[in-house]
Amino acid sequence: MGISQKVMALDVGKRRIGLALADPQAGAPVGLDALRRGTMREDIAKLERMARERKVDLFLVGLPLHMRGEEGQMVVFVRTFGDKLQDSTGIPVVYQDERLTSVEAEARMKDSGMSLAGMLKQKRRGAVDELAAVILLEEYLRTMGAEPE
């Protein structure tokens, strides 16, 4: 992987935050357990602690744009969240279009042979959010010329 920074990707949803980490030493991005949402302050405190423990250099935050590229209320919330995260941690935040990452995550789970009941169980546990964050990070690495292994 041709990237020199540790990047933590966030797929911020209403109930959970999907997480993934790209480490130049580790190769391909890895999913981290999704965080169950609390207050914005609680979420930022948890992420700040995780970032400090993992020595994160950059947050990649997915923007849930509408299919035509318009920004809705959730984008406003996510930008506010990202700005406060950057202010609190001092770690730069980069935003990236995340359209269809959750759809792709569900498709990958289905392609792996998972049943519909299994997918629903995994969705409740945050696995779809986690995989969506991995996909977001893979796309970011491709755009940066750092193909995941």
Secondary structure as the mmCIF struct_conf table of DSSP 4:
data_model
#
loop_
_struct_conf.conf_type_id
_struct_conf.id
_struct_conf.beg_label_comp_id
_struct_conf.beg_label_asym_id
_struct_conf.beg_label_seq_id
_struct_conf.end_label_comp_id
_struct_conf.end_label_asym_id
_struct_conf.end_label_seq_id
BEND BEND1 GLN A 5 GLN A 5
STRN STRN1 VAL A 7 VAL A 12
BEND BEND2 LYS A 14 ARG A 15
STRN STRN2 ARG A 16 ALA A 22
TURN_TY1_P TURN_TY1_P1 PRO A 24 ALA A 26
BEND BEND3 ALA A 28 ALA A 28
STRN STRN3 VAL A 30 ARG A 36
HELX_LH_PP_P HELX_LH_PP_P1 ARG A 37 ARG A 37
HELX_RH_AL_P HELX_RH_AL_P1 MET A 40 ARG A 54
TURN_TY1_P TURN_TY1_P2 LYS A 55 LYS A 55
STRN STRN4 LEU A 58 LEU A 63
TURN_TY1_P TURN_TY1_P3 MET A 67 ARG A 68
BEND BEND4 GLY A 69 GLY A 69
HELX_RH_AL_P HELX_RH_AL_P2 GLN A 73 THR A 89
STRN STRN5 VAL A 93 ASP A 97
TURN_TY1_P TURN_TY1_P4 ARG A 99 LEU A 100
HELX_RH_AL_P HELX_RH_AL_P3 THR A 101 ASP A 111
TURN_TY1_P TURN_TY1_P5 SER A 112 GLY A 113
HELX_RH_AL_P HELX_RH_AL_P4 LEU A 116 ARG A 125
TURN_TY1_P TURN_TY1_P6 GLY A 126 GLY A 126
HELX_RH_AL_P HELX_RH_AL_P5 ALA A 127 THR A 143
TURN_TY1_P TURN_TY1_P7 MET A 144 GLY A 145
#
